[in-house]
């Protein structure tokens, strides 16, 4: 029996090559989310980078450093402040759940609230009687929720560090944008010969569209609302800010949180400070109506279910940072698949058009 040494040699080479690729994947896997988010940031802020570069006399390195430092200062400043408040809220929630010491608002105070005061007072009256029974009945679930709250609170600093690392990655990609662009174009042409450039343009447009019009607006809204809640001393300001962020991301809007907070403010603050608080919160909650037409590209609407699935799927897959990465990546995949299907239809219809 004659041995085929060429076949054995090929198999050995493929195995060695496969092991190297697999090893590279293991090394790369923990950083995938950070690099993807950094790439999204780089694509999104590139027009701003060009403006800063023009202001500083065409010095790309200086423009990149300035843009990176400004972004890190935003993370280290207002974002960190809101995150610390959120950690305190989560720890308080966890302690109350574990000790079964959940405190409901006083029915006497609630009954004086306009519009919703009386119905909410009736609910609280019933809940105050049954709260002990409910705590005992759902004790395992409440303890699990408490553990989750503590886990989220403990991971907050790690999440902030991830955002800072992503910003640095975005800065590096921006500085070497020409080399990155050439590499991506060559790779795209390998995957889709003749269409790689068009798919790349569509990818950039989609990323900027979703990152600015959905994620950017949601972050700006939640930051402004969070600052107002913290300065006004509203209870659970961190948790409320986080809920506003999620509602803004899934395109429902933060008014579901802001309106009850305003009612609470007018019933607990003096009229002057309640008015100042309202004048801050209402524009913050409605600013998306002004920013979206400016930041979003026209003619590229992404369906709301894609955004919602991307938000929740991103969180389940990648944690908190997936809240932002998920909708962008899923929207990108949706637009690329739609373009690929349309391109396939164009190719099929071309011969018929030429013969007719």
C-alpha positions as YAML, in Angstrom:
chain: A
units: angstrom
residues:
- id: 1
  name: UNK
  ca: [0.00, 0.00, 0.00]
- id: 2
  name: UNK
  ca: [1.54, 3.25, -1.13]
- id: 3
  name: UNK
  ca: [1.48, 6.12, 1.37]
- id: 4
  name: UNK
  ca: [0.37, 9.51, 0.04]
- id: 5
  name: UNK
  ca: [2.93, 11.75, 1.76]
- id: 6
  name: UNK
  ca: [1.57, 14.90, 0.04]
- id: 7
  name: UNK
  ca: [-1.86, 14.34, 1.61]
- id: 8
  name: UNK
  ca: [-0.31, 13.77, 5.05]
- id: 9
  name: UNK
  ca: [1.82, 16.89, 4.63]
- id: 10
  name: UNK
  ca: [-1.29, 18.93, 3.71]
- id: 11
  name: UNK
  ca: [-3.23, 17.62, 6.71]
- id: 12
  name: UNK
  ca: [-0.37, 18.44, 9.09]
- id: 13
  name: UNK
  ca: [-0.11, 21.96, 7.68]
- id: 14
  name: UNK
  ca: [-3.87, 22.53, 8.01]
- id: 15
  name: UNK
  ca: [-3.85, 21.26, 11.59]
- id: 16
  name: UNK
  ca: [-0.95, 23.54, 12.52]
- id: 17
  name: UNK
  ca: [-2.60, 26.50, 10.81]
- id: 18
  name: UNK
  ca: [-5.90, 25.74, 12.52]
- id: 19
  name: UNK
  ca: [-4.21, 25.56, 15.93]
- id: 20
  name: UNK
  ca: [-2.54, 28.93, 15.36]
- id: 21
  name: UNK
  ca: [-5.84, 30.54, 14.31]
- id: 22
  name: UNK
  ca: [-7.63, 28.99, 17.29]
- id: 23
  name: UNK
  ca: [-4.94, 30.23, 19.67]
- id: 24
  name: UNK
  ca: [-5.19, 33.72, 18.18]
- id: 25
  name: UNK
  ca: [-8.95, 33.57, 18.66]
- id: 26
  name: UNK
  ca: [-8.55, 32.64, 22.35]
- id: 27
  name: UNK
  ca: [-6.23, 35.61, 22.86]
- id: 28
  name: UNK
  ca: [-8.51, 37.94, 20.93]
- id: 29
  name: UNK
  ca: [-11.87, 36.80, 22.36]
- id: 30
  name: UNK
  ca: [-11.77, 38.77, 25.69]
- id: 31
  name: UNK
  ca: [-11.12, 41.98, 23.75]
- id: 32
  name: UNK
  ca: [-13.67, 41.51, 20.96]
- id: 33
  name: UNK
  ca: [-16.38, 43.65, 22.55]
- id: 34
  name: UNK
  ca: [-13.93, 46.43, 23.45]
- id: 35
  name: UNK
  ca: [-12.43, 46.51, 19.94]
- id: 36
  name: UNK
  ca: [-15.87, 46.47, 18.31]
- id: 37
  name: UNK
  ca: [-17.09, 49.32, 20.52]
- id: 38
  name: UNK
  ca: [-13.84, 51.20, 19.84]
- id: 39
  name: UNK
  ca: [-14.37, 50.75, 16.11]
- id: 40
  name: UNK
  ca: [-17.96, 52.01, 16.43]
- id: 41
  name: UNK
  ca: [-16.73, 55.08, 18.31]
- id: 42
  name: UNK
  ca: [-14.01, 55.68, 15.73]
- id: 43
  name: UNK
  ca: [-16.44, 55.53, 12.82]
- id: 44
  name: UNK
  ca: [-18.94, 57.72, 14.66]
- id: 45
  name: UNK
  ca: [-16.62, 60.52, 15.72]
- id: 46
  name: UNK
  ca: [-14.48, 60.59, 12.55]
- id: 47
  name: UNK
  ca: [-16.24, 63.69, 11.09]
- id: 48
  name: UNK
  ca: [-15.63, 65.47, 14.41]
- id: 49
  name: UNK
  ca: [-11.99, 64.36, 14.27]
- id: 50
  name: UNK
  ca: [-11.63, 65.98, 10.84]
- id: 51
  name: UNK
  ca: [-13.03, 69.26, 12.20]
- id: 52
  name: UNK
  ca: [-10.67, 69.25, 15.19]
- id: 53
  name: UNK
  ca: [-7.79, 68.34, 12.88]
- id: 54
  name: UNK
  ca: [-8.56, 71.37, 10.70]
- id: 55
  name: UNK
  ca: [-8.71, 73.64, 13.78]
- id: 56
  name: UNK
  ca: [-5.28, 72.47, 15.07]
- id: 57
  name: UNK
  ca: [-3.60, 72.99, 11.72]
- id: 58
  name: UNK
  ca: [-3.85, 69.51, 10.26]
- id: 59
  name: UNK
  ca: [-1.98, 67.77, 13.11]
- id: 60
  name: UNK
  ca: [-3.67, 64.37, 13.27]
- id: 61
  name: UNK
  ca: [-1.91, 63.19, 16.43]
- id: 62
  name: UNK
  ca: [-2.89, 66.30, 18.39]
- id: 63
  name: UNK
  ca: [-6.49, 66.09, 17.17]
- id: 64
  name: UNK
  ca: [-6.68, 62.41, 18.17]
- id: 65
  name: UNK
  ca: [-5.23, 63.07, 21.63]
- id: 66
  name: UNK
  ca: [-7.63, 65.97, 22.24]
- id: 67
  name: UNK
  ca: [-10.66, 63.97, 21.14]
- id: 68
  name: UNK
  ca: [-9.61, 60.96, 23.24]
- id: 69
  name: UNK
  ca: [-8.94, 63.05, 26.36]
- id: 70
  name: UNK
  ca: [-12.26, 64.91, 26.07]
- id: 71
  name: UNK
  ca: [-14.12, 61.59, 25.78]
- id: 72
  name: UNK
  ca: [-12.26, 60.10, 28.76]
- id: 73
  name: UNK
  ca: [-13.00, 63.23, 30.85]
- id: 74
  name: UNK
  ca: [-16.70, 62.82, 30.07]
- id: 75
  name: UNK
  ca: [-16.53, 59.21, 31.31]
- id: 76
  name: UNK
  ca: [-14.47, 60.19, 34.37]
- id: 77
  name: UNK
  ca: [-16.72, 63.16, 35.18]
- id: 78
  name: UNK
  ca: [-20.53, 63.14, 34.86]
- id: 79
  name: UNK
  ca: [-20.79, 59.48, 33.85]
- id: 80
  name: UNK
  ca: [-18.76, 58.35, 36.87]
- id: 81
  name: UNK
  ca: [-20.84, 60.56, 39.18]
- id: 82
  name: UNK
  ca: [-24.09, 59.03, 37.93]
- id: 83
  name: UNK
  ca: [-22.53, 55.54, 38.11]
- id: 84
  name: UNK
  ca: [-21.55, 56.08, 41.77]
- id: 85
  name: UNK
  ca: [-25.10, 57.16, 42.59]
- id: 86
  name: UNK
  ca: [-26.39, 54.06, 40.76]
- id: 87
  name: UNK
  ca: [-24.04, 51.86, 42.83]
- id: 88
  name: UNK
  ca: [-25.38, 53.40, 46.03]
- id: 89
  name: UNK
  ca: [-28.98, 52.86, 44.90]
- id: 90
  name: UNK
  ca: [-28.30, 49.23, 44.00]
- id: 91
  name: UNK
  ca: [-26.56, 48.52, 47.30]
- id: 92
  name: UNK
  ca: [-29.44, 50.10, 49.22]
- id: 93
  name: UNK
  ca: [-31.93, 48.06, 47.20]
- id: 94
  name: UNK
  ca: [-29.95, 44.89, 47.86]
- id: 95
  name: UNK
  ca: [-29.81, 45.56, 51.62]
- id: 96
  name: UNK
  ca: [-33.54, 46.24, 51.78]
- id: 97
  name: UNK
  ca: [-34.34, 43.08, 49.84]
- id: 98
  name: UNK
  ca: [-32.05, 40.87, 51.93]
- id: 99
  name: UNK
  ca: [-33.33, 42.33, 55.21]
- id: 100
  name: UNK
  ca: [-36.93, 42.42, 53.97]
- id: 101
  name: UNK
  ca: [-37.10, 46.05, 55.04]
- id: 102
  name: UNK
  ca: [-38.72, 47.51, 51.94]
- id: 103
  name: UNK
  ca: [-40.19, 50.91, 52.81]
- id: 104
  name: UNK
  ca: [-43.15, 52.17, 50.84]
- id: 105
  name: UNK
  ca: [-43.94, 55.89, 50.49]
- id: 106
  name: UNK
  ca: [-46.29, 57.22, 53.13]
- id: 107
  name: UNK
  ca: [-49.91, 57.05, 51.90]
- id: 108
  name: UNK
  ca: [-50.56, 60.46, 53.49]
- id: 109
  name: UNK
  ca: [-47.88, 62.08, 51.31]
- id: 110
  name: UNK
  ca: [-48.92, 60.22, 48.18]
- id: 111
  name: UNK
  ca: [-52.60, 61.15, 48.55]
- id: 112
  name: UNK
  ca: [-51.71, 64.83, 48.11]
- id: 113
  name: UNK
  ca: [-50.12, 64.23, 44.68]
- id: 114
  name: UNK
  ca: [-52.18, 65.61, 41.78]
- id: 115
  name: UNK
  ca: [-54.02, 63.31, 39.35]
- id: 116
  name: UNK
  ca: [-52.44, 60.00, 40.47]
- id: 117
  name: UNK
  ca: [-52.45, 60.65, 44.23]
- id: 118
  name: UNK
  ca: [-55.75, 59.04, 45.21]
- id: 119
  name: UNK
  ca: [-55.45, 55.88, 43.01]
- id: 120
  name: UNK
  ca: [-51.84, 55.36, 44.14]
- id: 121
  name: UNK
  ca: [-52.87, 55.91, 47.77]
- id: 122
  name: UNK
  ca: [-55.40, 53.08, 47.51]
- id: 123
  name: UNK
  ca: [-52.78, 50.75, 46.03]
- id: 124
  name: UNK
  ca: [-50.29, 51.61, 48.80]
- id: 125
  name: UNK
  ca: [-52.89, 50.98, 51.48]
- id: 126
  name: UNK
  ca: [-53.38, 47.44, 50.18]
- id: 127
  name: UNK
  ca: [-49.67, 46.89, 49.60]
- id: 128
  name: UNK
  ca: [-48.74, 48.05, 53.12]
- id: 129
  name: UNK
  ca: [-50.94, 45.29, 54.54]
- id: 130
  name: UNK
  ca: [-49.63, 42.55, 52.26]
- id: 131
  name: UNK
  ca: [-45.98, 43.57, 51.92]
- id: 132
  name: UNK
  ca: [-44.82, 41.15, 54.62]
- id: 133
  name: UNK
  ca: [-46.68, 38.25, 53.05]
- id: 134
  name: UNK
  ca: [-45.31, 39.12, 49.61]
- id: 135
  name: UNK
  ca: [-41.74, 39.32, 50.95]
- id: 136
  name: UNK
  ca: [-42.05, 35.88, 52.52]
- id: 137
  name: UNK
  ca: [-43.70, 34.35, 49.47]
- id: 138
  name: UNK
  ca: [-41.12, 35.66, 47.02]
- id: 139
  name: UNK
  ca: [-38.11, 35.49, 49.35]
- id: 140
  name: UNK
  ca: [-35.92, 33.35, 46.99]
- id: 141
  name: UNK
  ca: [-36.60, 35.64, 44.04]
- id: 142
  name: UNK
  ca: [-35.95, 38.76, 46.14]
- id: 143
  name: UNK
  ca: [-32.64, 37.35, 47.40]
- id: 144
  name: UNK
  ca: [-31.63, 36.53, 43.83]
- id: 145
  name: UNK
  ca: [-32.51, 40.08, 42.78]
- id: 146
  name: UNK
  ca: [-30.42, 41.41, 45.68]
- id: 147
  name: UNK
  ca: [-27.42, 39.32, 44.60]
- id: 148
  name: UNK
  ca: [-27.81, 40.59, 41.03]
- id: 149
  name: UNK
  ca: [-27.95, 44.18, 42.29]
- id: 150
  name: UNK
  ca: [-24.74, 43.71, 44.28]
- id: 151
  name: UNK
  ca: [-23.07, 42.07, 41.29]
- id: 152
  name: UNK
  ca: [-24.00, 44.97, 39.00]
- id: 153
  name: UNK
  ca: [-22.79, 47.46, 41.59]
- id: 154
  name: UNK
  ca: [-19.48, 45.63, 41.94]
- id: 155
  name: UNK
  ca: [-18.93, 45.53, 38.17]
- id: 156
  name: UNK
  ca: [-19.56, 49.24, 37.65]
- id: 157
  name: UNK
  ca: [-15.89, 50.24, 38.00]
- id: 158
  name: UNK
  ca: [-14.90, 47.46, 35.58]
- id: 159
  name: UNK
  ca: [-17.48, 48.72, 33.08]
- id: 160
  name: UNK
  ca: [-16.15, 52.29, 33.30]
- id: 161
  name: UNK
  ca: [-12.62, 50.95, 32.73]
- id: 162
  name: UNK
  ca: [-13.86, 49.08, 29.64]
- id: 163
  name: UNK
  ca: [-15.36, 52.27, 28.25]
- id: 164
  name: UNK
  ca: [-12.07, 54.11, 28.77]
- id: 165
  name: UNK
  ca: [-10.12, 51.31, 27.04]
- id: 166
  name: UNK
  ca: [-12.59, 51.40, 24.14]
- id: 167
  name: UNK
  ca: [-12.06, 55.14, 23.80]
- id: 168
  name: UNK
  ca: [-8.29, 54.61, 23.65]
- id: 169
  name: UNK
  ca: [-8.78, 51.90, 21.00]
- id: 170
  name: UNK
  ca: [-11.01, 54.29, 19.03]
- id: 171
  name: UNK
  ca: [-8.25, 56.90, 19.22]
- id: 172
  name: UNK
  ca: [-5.65, 54.49, 17.85]
- id: 173
  name: UNK
  ca: [-7.96, 53.40, 15.02]
- id: 174
  name: UNK
  ca: [-8.68, 57.05, 14.21]
- id: 175
  name: UNK
  ca: [-4.98, 57.95, 14.10]
- id: 176
  name: UNK
  ca: [-4.28, 55.11, 11.65]
- id: 177
  name: UNK
  ca: [-7.55, 55.54, 9.76]
- id: 178
  name: UNK
  ca: [-5.98, 55.32, 6.28]
- id: 179
  name: UNK
  ca: [-4.29, 51.98, 6.97]
- id: 180
  name: UNK
  ca: [-7.43, 50.62, 8.65]
- id: 181
  name: UNK
  ca: [-9.63, 51.78, 5.77]
- id: 182
  name: UNK
  ca: [-7.37, 50.15, 3.13]
- id: 183
  name: UNK
  ca: [-7.33, 46.89, 5.06]
- id: 184
  name: UNK
  ca: [-11.11, 46.85, 5.49]
- id: 185
  name: UNK
  ca: [-11.65, 47.60, 1.79]
- id: 186
  name: UNK
  ca: [-9.36, 44.74, 0.72]
- id: 187
  name: UNK
  ca: [-11.09, 42.39, 3.16]
- id: 188
  name: UNK
  ca: [-14.53, 43.48, 1.94]
- id: 189
  name: UNK
  ca: [-13.57, 42.89, -1.68]
- id: 190
  name: UNK
  ca: [-12.35, 39.41, -0.77]
- id: 191
  name: UNK
  ca: [-15.72, 38.57, 0.76]
- id: 192
  name: UNK
  ca: [-17.88, 40.30, -1.88]
- id: 193
  name: UNK
  ca: [-15.88, 40.95, -5.07]
- id: 194
  name: UNK
  ca: [-17.16, 44.03, -6.85]
- id: 195
  name: UNK
  ca: [-19.52, 44.93, -4.02]
- id: 196
  name: UNK
  ca: [-17.12, 45.27, -1.09]
- id: 197
  name: UNK
  ca: [-16.79, 49.04, -1.44]
- id: 198
  name: UNK
  ca: [-20.55, 49.56, -1.54]
- id: 199
  name: UNK
  ca: [-21.09, 47.30, 1.47]
- id: 200
  name: UNK
  ca: [-18.39, 49.24, 3.35]
- id: 201
  name: UNK
  ca: [-20.11, 52.56, 2.63]
- id: 202
  name: UNK
  ca: [-23.41, 51.10, 3.81]
- id: 203
  name: UNK
  ca: [-21.71, 49.78, 6.97]
- id: 204
  name: UNK
  ca: [-20.24, 53.19, 7.83]
- id: 205
  name: UNK
  ca: [-23.58, 54.90, 7.18]
- id: 206
  name: UNK
  ca: [-25.47, 52.40, 9.35]
- id: 207
  name: UNK
  ca: [-22.99, 52.59, 12.22]
- id: 208
  name: UNK
  ca: [-23.06, 56.39, 12.27]
- id: 209
  name: UNK
  ca: [-26.82, 56.47, 11.89]
- id: 210
  name: UNK
  ca: [-27.54, 54.15, 14.83]
- id: 211
  name: UNK
  ca: [-24.63, 55.27, 17.02]
- id: 212
  name: UNK
  ca: [-25.58, 58.94, 16.72]
- id: 213
  name: UNK
  ca: [-29.34, 58.87, 16.31]
- id: 214
  name: UNK
  ca: [-30.10, 56.09, 18.79]
- id: 215
  name: UNK
  ca: [-27.20, 55.59, 21.20]
- id: 216
  name: UNK
  ca: [-25.82, 59.13, 21.11]
- id: 217
  name: UNK
  ca: [-29.20, 60.72, 21.73]
- id: 218
  name: UNK
  ca: [-29.98, 58.22, 24.51]
- id: 219
  name: UNK
  ca: [-26.67, 58.93, 26.26]
- id: 220
  name: UNK
  ca: [-27.09, 62.71, 26.02]
- id: 221
  name: UNK
  ca: [-30.68, 62.49, 27.26]
- id: 222
  name: UNK
  ca: [-29.87, 60.21, 30.19]
- id: 223
  name: UNK
  ca: [-26.84, 62.32, 31.20]
- id: 224
  name: UNK
  ca: [-28.89, 65.52, 31.26]
- id: 225
  name: UNK
  ca: [-31.74, 63.82, 33.13]
- id: 226
  name: UNK
  ca: [-29.31, 62.17, 35.56]
- id: 227
  name: UNK
  ca: [-27.62, 65.48, 36.36]
- id: 228
  name: UNK
  ca: [-31.01, 67.05, 37.05]
- id: 229
  name: UNK
  ca: [-32.11, 64.15, 39.29]
- id: 230
  name: UNK
  ca: [-28.87, 64.18, 41.31]
- id: 231
  name: UNK
  ca: [-28.75, 67.97, 41.77]
- id: 232
  name: UNK
  ca: [-32.43, 68.00, 42.81]
- id: 233
  name: UNK
  ca: [-31.84, 65.19, 45.32]
- id: 234
  name: UNK
  ca: [-34.49, 62.89, 43.86]
- id: 235
  name: UNK
  ca: [-34.48, 59.45, 45.57]
- id: 236
  name: UNK
  ca: [-32.96, 56.57, 43.54]
- id: 237
  name: UNK
  ca: [-31.56, 59.04, 40.99]
- id: 238
  name: UNK
  ca: [-29.08, 56.49, 39.61]
- id: 239
  name: UNK
  ca: [-31.71, 53.81, 39.03]
- id: 240
  name: UNK
  ca: [-34.07, 56.31, 37.42]
- id: 241
  name: UNK
  ca: [-31.29, 57.54, 35.13]
- id: 242
  name: UNK
  ca: [-30.51, 53.98, 34.07]
- id: 243
  name: UNK
  ca: [-34.20, 53.33, 33.33]
- id: 244
  name: UNK
  ca: [-34.31, 56.52, 31.24]
- id: 245
  name: UNK
  ca: [-31.27, 55.30, 29.30]
- id: 246
  name: UNK
  ca: [-32.92, 51.94, 28.54]
- id: 247
  name: UNK
  ca: [-36.24, 53.54, 27.54]
- id: 248
  name: UNK
  ca: [-34.42, 55.98, 25.26]
- id: 249
  name: UNK
  ca: [-32.42, 53.18, 23.65]
- id: 250
  name: UNK
  ca: [-35.51, 51.11, 22.86]
- id: 251
  name: UNK
  ca: [-37.16, 54.22, 21.38]
- id: 252
  name: UNK
  ca: [-39.94, 54.51, 23.96]
- id: 253
  name: UNK
  ca: [-38.49, 57.66, 25.48]
- id: 254
  name: UNK
  ca: [-37.78, 58.74, 29.06]
- id: 255
  name: UNK
  ca: [-41.06, 60.61, 29.59]
- id: 256
  name: UNK
  ca: [-42.48, 57.54, 31.38]
- id: 257
  name: UNK
  ca: [-39.94, 58.24, 34.14]
- id: 258
  name: UNK
  ca: [-39.74, 62.02, 33.90]
- id: 259
  name: UNK
  ca: [-43.47, 62.77, 34.30]
- id: 260
  name: UNK
  ca: [-43.92, 60.90, 37.63]
- id: 261
  name: UNK
  ca: [-40.68, 62.49, 38.87]
- id: 262
  name: UNK
  ca: [-42.02, 65.95, 38.03]
- id: 263
  name: UNK
  ca: [-45.25, 65.18, 39.89]
- id: 264
  name: UNK
  ca: [-43.17, 64.06, 42.87]
- id: 265
  name: UNK
  ca: [-41.06, 67.23, 42.66]
- id: 266
  name: UNK
  ca: [-44.07, 69.56, 42.63]
- id: 267
  name: UNK
  ca: [-45.54, 67.77, 45.65]
- id: 268
  name: UNK
  ca: [-42.33, 67.83, 47.73]
- id: 269
  name: UNK
  ca: [-40.37, 70.95, 46.64]
- id: 270
  name: UNK
  ca: [-41.28, 74.59, 46.91]
- id: 271
  name: UNK
  ca: [-42.74, 76.05, 43.74]
- id: 272
  name: UNK
  ca: [-39.62, 77.98, 42.69]
- id: 273
  name: UNK
  ca: [-37.25, 75.01, 42.77]
- id: 274
  name: UNK
  ca: [-39.89, 72.72, 41.28]
- id: 275
  name: UNK
  ca: [-40.21, 75.17, 38.37]
- id: 276
  name: UNK
  ca: [-36.42, 75.27, 37.87]
- id: 277
  name: UNK
  ca: [-36.33, 71.47, 37.99]
- id: 278
  name: UNK
  ca: [-39.16, 71.25, 35.44]
- id: 279
  name: UNK
  ca: [-37.45, 73.73, 33.12]
- id: 280
  name: UNK
  ca: [-34.37, 71.46, 33.13]
- id: 281
  name: UNK
  ca: [-36.10, 68.07, 32.91]
- id: 282
  name: UNK
  ca: [-38.67, 68.73, 30.19]
- id: 283
  name: UNK
  ca: [-36.17, 69.95, 27.54]
- id: 284
  name: UNK
  ca: [-33.85, 67.08, 28.52]
- id: 285
  name: UNK
  ca: [-36.63, 64.55, 27.98]
- id: 286
  name: UNK
  ca: [-37.67, 66.10, 24.66]
- id: 287
  name: UNK
  ca: [-34.22, 66.83, 23.24]
- id: 288
  name: UNK
  ca: [-34.36, 63.70, 21.06]
- id: 289
  name: UNK
  ca: [-36.92, 65.43, 18.83]
- id: 290
  name: UNK
  ca: [-34.26, 68.04, 18.07]
- id: 291
  name: UNK
  ca: [-31.13, 65.87, 17.91]
- id: 292
  name: UNK
  ca: [-32.41, 62.90, 15.88]
- id: 293
  name: UNK
  ca: [-33.15, 64.85, 12.67]
- id: 294
  name: UNK
  ca: [-29.63, 66.34, 12.88]
- id: 295
  name: UNK
  ca: [-27.64, 63.26, 13.87]
- id: 296
  name: UNK
  ca: [-29.44, 60.56, 11.90]
- id: 297
  name: UNK
  ca: [-28.85, 60.01, 8.19]
- id: 298
  name: UNK
  ca: [-32.00, 60.32, 6.14]
- id: 299
  name: UNK
  ca: [-33.32, 57.41, 4.14]
- id: 300
  name: UNK
  ca: [-31.83, 54.70, 6.36]
- id: 301
  name: UNK
  ca: [-34.50, 53.81, 8.92]
- id: 302
  name: UNK
  ca: [-33.79, 50.80, 11.14]
- id: 303
  name: UNK
  ca: [-36.96, 49.06, 12.40]
- id: 304
  name: UNK
  ca: [-37.63, 49.43, 16.11]
- id: 305
  name: UNK
  ca: [-37.72, 45.62, 16.75]
- id: 306
  name: UNK
  ca: [-34.12, 45.41, 15.48]
- id: 307
  name: UNK
  ca: [-33.04, 48.09, 17.98]
- id: 308
  name: UNK
  ca: [-34.96, 46.48, 20.87]
- id: 309
  name: UNK
  ca: [-33.60, 42.98, 20.19]
- id: 310
  name: UNK
  ca: [-30.12, 44.45, 19.84]
- id: 311
  name: UNK
  ca: [-30.37, 46.22, 23.21]
- id: 312
  name: UNK
  ca: [-31.55, 43.22, 25.22]
- id: 313
  name: UNK
  ca: [-29.50, 40.70, 23.26]
- id: 314
  name: UNK
  ca: [-26.41, 42.84, 23.71]
- id: 315
  name: UNK
  ca: [-26.91, 43.03, 27.48]
- id: 316
  name: UNK
  ca: [-27.43, 39.26, 27.78]
- id: 317
  name: UNK
  ca: [-24.37, 38.54, 25.64]
- id: 318
  name: UNK
  ca: [-21.86, 41.25, 26.58]
- id: 319
  name: UNK
  ca: [-23.13, 42.80, 29.80]
- id: 320
  name: UNK
  ca: [-23.63, 46.55, 30.23]
- id: 321
  name: UNK
  ca: [-21.42, 47.54, 27.31]
- id: 322
  name: UNK
  ca: [-23.62, 45.32, 25.12]
- id: 323
  name: UNK
  ca: [-26.39, 47.83, 25.76]
- id: 324
  name: UNK
  ca: [-24.63, 50.03, 23.19]
- id: 325
  name: UNK
  ca: [-22.81, 47.50, 21.02]
- id: 326
  name: UNK
  ca: [-25.84, 45.24, 20.50]
- id: 327
  name: UNK
  ca: [-28.18, 47.59, 18.60]
- id: 328
  name: UNK
  ca: [-25.37, 48.87, 16.37]
- id: 329
  name: UNK
  ca: [-24.14, 45.40, 15.36]
- id: 330
  name: UNK
  ca: [-27.64, 43.99, 14.85]
- id: 331
  name: UNK
  ca: [-28.65, 47.05, 12.79]
- id: 332
  name: UNK
  ca: [-25.49, 46.64, 10.72]
- id: 333
  name: UNK
  ca: [-26.25, 42.98, 10.11]
- id: 334
  name: UNK
  ca: [-29.85, 43.81, 9.19]
- id: 335
  name: UNK
  ca: [-28.82, 46.46, 6.65]
- id: 336
  name: UNK
  ca: [-26.07, 44.28, 5.12]
- id: 337
  name: UNK
  ca: [-28.38, 41.27, 4.73]
- id: 338
  name: UNK
  ca: [-31.07, 43.51, 3.19]
- id: 339
  name: UNK
  ca: [-28.51, 45.00, 0.77]
- id: 340
  name: UNK
  ca: [-27.17, 41.53, -0.07]
- id: 341
  name: UNK
  ca: [-30.68, 40.24, -0.86]
- id: 342
  name: UNK
  ca: [-31.43, 43.27, -3.01]
- id: 343
  name: UNK
  ca: [-28.10, 42.89, -4.80]
- id: 344
  name: UNK
  ca: [-28.94, 39.26, -5.50]
- id: 345
  name: UNK
  ca: [-32.29, 40.31, -6.98]
- id: 346
  name: UNK
  ca: [-30.54, 42.91, -9.16]
- id: 347
  name: UNK
  ca: [-28.13, 40.30, -10.50]
- id: 348
  name: UNK
  ca: [-31.01, 37.93, -11.30]
- id: 349
  name: UNK
  ca: [-33.02, 40.60, -13.06]
- id: 350
  name: UNK
  ca: [-30.12, 41.97, -15.14]
- id: 351
  name: UNK
  ca: [-30.13, 39.28, -17.90]
- id: 352
  name: UNK
  ca: [-33.89, 39.56, -18.32]
- id: 353
  name: UNK
  ca: [-33.61, 43.32, -18.66]
- id: 354
  name: UNK
  ca: [-30.89, 42.98, -21.29]
- id: 355
  name: UNK
  ca: [-32.88, 40.44, -23.35]
- id: 356
  name: UNK
  ca: [-36.09, 42.43, -23.28]
...
